[in-house]
C-alpha cells in the first residue's frame, strides 16, 4: 500500500490495465451476443474511465500547487 501511495503514476497504469481487460470482456460479450453483460461491462468501463480522469485531475492540481510554492 505504501508503495502505491509513493508511486501515484502506478495507479493510472493499473487502472488502464483494468480498462484493457474490460475492453476484451466487452468484445467477448459482443461475440456471444450477451446484451446484459455488455451493458454491465460498458457501464463499468465508463465508471473506471471517470475515476481515472478524476485521479489524473487531482494529481495535476497537486503538481500545479507544488510548482507555485
C-alpha positions as MATLAB code, in Angstrom:
seq = 'XXXXXXXXXXXXXXXXXXXXXXXXXXXXXXXXXXXXXXXXXXXXXXXXXXXXXXXXXXXXXXXXXXXXX';
ca = [
       0.000    0.000    0.000;
       2.776    2.446    0.868;
       4.435    1.662   -2.437;
       1.242    2.627   -4.258;
       0.953    5.896   -2.342;
       4.554    6.791   -3.194;
       4.062    5.910   -6.853;
       0.806    7.551   -7.924;
       1.546    7.004  -11.625;
       1.344    3.266  -10.961;
      -2.335    3.715  -10.085;
      -3.047    5.081  -13.546;
      -1.163    2.244  -15.216;
      -3.047   -0.321  -13.137;
      -6.349    1.370  -13.972;
      -5.528    1.329  -17.657;
      -4.762   -2.389  -17.436;
      -8.187   -2.927  -15.886;
      -9.743   -0.962  -18.749;
      -7.963   -3.185  -21.247;
      -9.309   -6.298  -19.535;
     -12.839   -4.920  -19.507;
     -12.499   -3.985  -23.156;
     -11.584   -7.571  -24.029;
     -14.522   -8.827  -21.995;
     -16.804   -6.400  -23.839;
     -15.597   -7.775  -27.148;
     -16.321  -11.303  -25.949;
     -19.847  -10.380  -24.862;
     -20.415   -8.834  -28.282;
     -19.269  -12.040  -29.945;
     -21.505  -14.078  -27.643;
     -24.321  -11.542  -28.101;
     -24.878  -11.226  -24.378;
     -26.582   -7.839  -24.175;
     -26.966   -7.785  -20.384;
     -23.260   -8.403  -19.772;
     -22.355   -5.950  -22.494;
     -24.302   -3.186  -20.778;
     -22.849   -4.011  -17.369;
     -19.276   -4.068  -18.656;
     -19.793   -0.910  -20.655;
     -21.082    0.804  -17.534;
     -18.106   -0.443  -15.532;
     -15.715    0.760  -18.231;
     -17.198    4.258  -18.166;
     -17.071    4.413  -14.360;
     -13.410    3.435  -14.322;
     -12.590    5.988  -17.023;
     -14.237    8.685  -14.912;
     -12.248    7.634  -11.831;
      -9.018    7.671  -13.822;
      -9.765   11.175  -15.079;
     -10.641   12.427  -11.592;
      -7.443   10.945  -10.168;
      -5.420   12.482  -13.006;
      -7.045   15.875  -12.452;
      -6.273   15.690   -8.731;
      -2.639   14.841   -9.436;
      -2.404   17.676  -11.972;
      -3.779   20.140   -9.416;
      -1.276   18.929   -6.815;
       1.560   19.401   -9.308;
       0.424   22.954  -10.097;
       0.074   23.814   -6.403;
       3.522   22.395   -5.775;
       5.041   24.459   -8.622;
       3.547   27.689   -7.291;
       5.230   27.324   -3.901;
];
